[in-house]
Amino acid sequence: MARLRRADLPIETVELARFLIGKIVTHDAAGGRAAGRIVETEAYLPDDPASHSFRGKTPRNGSMFLERGFAYVYRIYGTSLCLNVSSDELGVGAAVLVRALEPIGGLPLMARRRPGVAEVELARGPGKLTVALGIAMSHDGVDLCARGPLWLGALRAPAPEVGTSVRIGLTRAAAEPLRFYERRSVFVSGPRRLSA
């Protein structure tokens, strides 16, 4: 598996959200390596009322304004963490939410982090995948294209067939077709009607 360089990443949020389908997120932690193939993403644009950056830069969303390829990690519902990839030029608030992974490495480690959960459910959802990978708030702002423990990679494999739908669980800009997923993947989250 090759690490992705920043030059490999498209400088446009929707393109990056589509590009990341089939790519790998890897976390090399003290307990071992955990890795998953990205099977579902959502794009969040600068002028998007559903985006954290819509009202400008804050201490919470600062990593969204880094150049493409950095981790933006935030807490939702007071308990779960979400992993995003910053997706534009420096100073532009945009990111791609990683919604679901197909576990491909470190499954015993992921299972210890999410005990009693079936393999198909280990990383099927944005809050679930951060637990399975061992991602913490300390990973916010980490360069995913650097030689660090949390990084993006790619396998030599045919490009997956990518579907598009509206994003999940939003009230603002809910009709925008900014969710991307690998067709026929059992690891994709959300309603089946949105993943045909």
Secondary structure as UniProt FT lines:
FT   STRAND          2..3
FT   HELIX           6..8
FT   HELIX           13..19
FT   TURN            20..22
FT   STRAND          24..29
FT   TURN            30..31
FT   STRAND          32..44
FT   TURN            46..47
FT   TURN            49..50
FT   TURN            52..55
FT   TURN            59..61
FT   HELIX           62..65
FT   TURN            68..69
FT   STRAND          70..76
FT   TURN            77..79
FT   STRAND          80..86
FT   TURN            90..91
FT   STRAND          95..105
FT   HELIX           107..113
FT   TURN            115..116
FT   HELIX           119..121
FT   TURN            122..123
FT   HELIX           126..133
FT   HELIX           137..139
FT   TURN            140..141
FT   TURN            144..145
FT   STRAND          150..154
FT   STRAND          162..165
FT   TURN            174..175
FT   STRAND          179..182
FT   TURN            183..184
FT   TURN            186..187
FT   HELIX           192..194
//
